[in-house]
Amino acid sequence: MAKLVRSEEEVMLADAARGFLDQAAPVAHLRRLRDGEQTQDRALWSEMAAMGWAGVLVPEEAGGSDMGHAAACALAGEMGKTLVASPFLSTAVIAATALRQVSDARAGQALARIASGELTYALAIDEGAKFAPEATQMQAQAEGNGFRLNGEKRFVVDGANADRLLVLSRTDAGLTLFDLPAERDGITREAQAMIDSRDAARITFSDVIATGEDVLGQVDDAMSVLAPALRAGQAALAAEMAGLAAGAFGMTVEYLKERKQFGVPIGAFQALQHRAAHLWCECEVTASAILNAGRMLDEDPDNAALAVSLAKARATDTAQRAVQEGVQMHGGIGMTDAFDMGFYMKRARVGAEWLGDYGYHANIVAQARGF
């Protein structure tokens, strides 16, 4: 069984991240980005890369720290507490994990550029309302020594600003993953207005020419490369949502201590104490599930799917519970834009859908348990 206690290095990493993010990227930073109609801060990402965060899953020979998935989850959790908007999940986790499945010079060069902060990625897989990579319909028609891609991808997180795209398409005998520059002829990106004020896009592929060199992994065998990347992304997203829940919970507890009714803090009322205590317990159990997922990805990745889905399902439920309780305990001000709780609620809603919603992951857990 995985050890459900953070290592000394992971604790130090999380503490350093918390100290930096409290100063450089509090929730007020996200508010400023939104008010300025921006979805990312390249300067912030450069600082994060300079601290080694972009290379947390990149091999040391490519310039990364290769600290592992539990460490990546620790970073994602700290980012979630203040709703940091960055390409960390798409680039440093998902793309880096996918590229590590391929042993060639091109993948090594891309990993080095990810670690340095020079290169960002977005994952273009969703086509419908729900996460269903196996149901991909976008066509990559074989043509000479290459392919011609036609179709549309929706809800491409970080897609409006990414330098490159990982694109899942259907080929003759299966699914194939392509690694394409976002500015290639025939690719049109339309930025989407998201409720969480993050970067997302709808991307249209019209007669896009891809060569054999653009294939990541093997033709008709995308999932050998993509499945490990998806599990890594799901675990890190679960960690971010658990961090979000912790941030919302902390804000709520502070309000319970400060707000007074009948001359006493409302936190003195037993009914609210019970609700806060229950939420704290939920946050702790979810944190354990996420640490277990990170450990499984590091120690037994081939058998990590159940742990990852359990973590994502629990994190989705816990984050939504935390923001709902936060809004209710704050009363009317919890619904106003002037108060930060609304930002947590909006991010929880989007995070619940990305890379598989509660139903998707709960079904995997249920099937594994024979239900």
C-alpha positions, 0 to 999 in steps of 0.5 A: 500500500502506498505511504499516505504521508508526504515526504520531507521534500514534498512538504518543503516543495509545498511550503515554498510554493505557498510562500511564492503564490501568496505573494505572486498569485493570490485570488486578487491576481486572477481577478485582475486578469479577468478584469483585464480580459486576460486568461494567463500571465506569461511572466508568472509562468516564467517565474514558476519555470525558473523555480523548476515547477515546469520540469517537475515531471521532466527527466533530469537529462532534459533539464527537469527535476523529475520529482514525480507525480506526488510532487506535481500534485503537491504543486497543483494543490497549492495552486488550487488554494489561490486559483492560480491560472497557468498552463501547469496542468496542460504543459508540465503534467499532461504534455510532459507525461505524454512526451516521456512515453516516446523515446526519440530526440524530438520528444527530448527537445520538447521536454527540455523546452517545457522545463525551461518554460519556453514551450506550452501545450494544450490537449485537444481531445474533447468533441462533445459535451462530455469527456469521451476520448475513445469516441473521437470522430475527428478524421486523420485521412492517410495521404501519401506519407502523411495525414490530412486532418479535418474536424473540430475540438471543443473545450481545449483548455489552454488552447487559445495561447498554447504553442503546440497541440496534442490532437487525438484523431481517428485513423484507419485502424484506431486512434492516433495522437498528433503533436502539432504547432498551433499555428499550422495552416488550417488550424483556427482557434476561437477563444471561449469565454469560460465562467472560471476566467481561464484559457479555453478554445474551440479549435477547427482543423480544416485540411491540416497536413500532418507528417509521420514526424508529427505522430506522437507514438505509433499510428493507431495506438494513441492510448499507449501514449495518451492514457498515462498522460490523462491519468497524470492530468486527472490526478493533478487536477484532483489535487488542484480541486482539493486545494480549491476546497481547502482555500474555500474552507479556510475562507469560510472558517475565518468568516465564521470567526469574524461575523457576529450575530446576537453579539457572538461569532457565528462560529460559536453556533453548534450547527455551523460548527458541525457543518464545518467539522464535516467539511474538514473531514471530507477535505482530509479524506480527499487529500489522502485519496490524492496522495495515494493516486500520486504514489500509485502513478510514481510506483505502479503506474500500470495499475493506477487508474482506479486510484486516480479515478477515486481521487478525481471523483472525491475531489469533484464532490469535495470541491463542490461541497466546499463552495456550496457550504462557503456560499451558504455560511457567508450568506448574501455576500457569498453570491456577490462578485466583490467577494472571492467565494464566487471565483472558487465556485466557478472554478469548481464547476469547470474543474468538475467537467474537465478530464471526466466528471464525477459520473465518469470516474465514479463509474470506473470505481464502481466497475472495479468494485464489481457493481 
